[in-house]
């Protein structure tokens, strides 16, 4: 039996009116204009959240989980709620916090709120604005950004918490610290505004399931507010009628043309399907996803003639084997035809060939055809790798080579002594995300020419990518069905081509997506994740 819709008291419309009267948009084409709530934001979120009261006149809701797809104004709405709690909730000494899995994520909502305050003459006079806080001296209230270190948050007395992207929270400690610290407040409010994730053991999914039970009447909890805009699991993600149900801001802040372009790429790339469903349709998906459609890979085959590439500018990715794995040395050549030509080299020790009884005939056939260099012994002879690299350096104009420092010390030391342009590039999710997405784009636009190299094709069919809580992707060697070293080296070669360089360096001619340079620069500034 469906729950009776709660009665909305005047406090609800008053809160919505306050947001519209005092705040402005801060980004994009609407920047500087008064913030006018969309109908669904007003009637489905702000009015019931602030205007559903208990018999004693205090707010009924204490905890809210609001699920909104990307590009539907989630952060702006969160900033508006935070400022309403700070300036106009009649709570002396109110402590309002922006929280998230990391400080930079928490700052997103806070920065929007800070710009809103700076744009309002009355609010800016009442408040003192700092880098990580907004203080209202007349009421002793403050709005601050929190880092993710939960153990430092005991002793806080929150009146309001805006928890951004709760799905990314690695555990429940910070959530518990903040929500249990509200006991001394008359009508505290914790609002988690998030997109869906993939971790079904997370605090976010726990609350998602709880909210469904509350709304269906299975659980009686009048203090829990749950709204979730998203497609059902059985819905066809390619159907635009599904988008209309899942995207409350369709044709407002997110256009159909944008979703159509994203859906076209998702249709070609299996991993993009889950990303599309999670980010734009707000569906819970899986962390590990098969990445490359083999039909799409084959459409990018073309013909690769190394002799015609003599003297051409190129970039390299080097993925060295630790013991019995493949060593992959991959070069990419940006061309005037707006294509990227791929030239891969593979190495394997003889002992590894002999141990792989089921695959041994294929490996030996690749060796006879010249696709695979097999070296004697238990491990790959790096001297053979170095000889091939030296031959390629004489033949081509190699601008830069990225390599994973893991187990590469001796060979890299020799290459550096020989004047090679080597750049250390750890295979973390944060570093691998942008070049991995760039490979997706190039394949989807059929701008890669790899010549149908059989080992690289086999590895492309093996790749599974792991998506982290922030939507970053990287090829996952542990989860992939077989070896993927060549695809990893290809992604690293793309990273070499699009990596941010000093202005004095040689200009990049690679036909990259311009947004990737800034994304990679932000990742480098933020530091590496060890995913």
Secondary structure by P-SEA (a helix, b strand, c coil): cccccccccaaaaaaaaaaaacccccccccccccccccccccccccccccccccccccccccbbbbbbccccaaaaaaaaaaaaacccccccbbbbbbbcccccccaaaaaaaaaaaaacaaaaaacccccccccccccccccccccccccccccccccccccccccccccaaaaaaaaaacccccbbbbbbbbccccccccaaaaaaaaaaaaaacccccccbbbbbbccccccccccaaaaaaccccccccccaaaaaaaaaaaaacaaaaaaaaaaccbbbbbcccccccaaaaaaacccccccccccccccbbbbbbccccbbbbbbbbbccccbbbbbbbbbbcaaaaaacccaaaaaaaaaaaccccccccccccaaaaaaaaaaaaacccccbbbbccccccaaaaaaaaaccbbbbbccccccaaaaaaaaaaaaaaccccccccaaaaaaaaabbbbbcccccccccccccccccaaaaaaaaaaaaaaccccccccccccccaaaaaaaaaaaaaaccccc
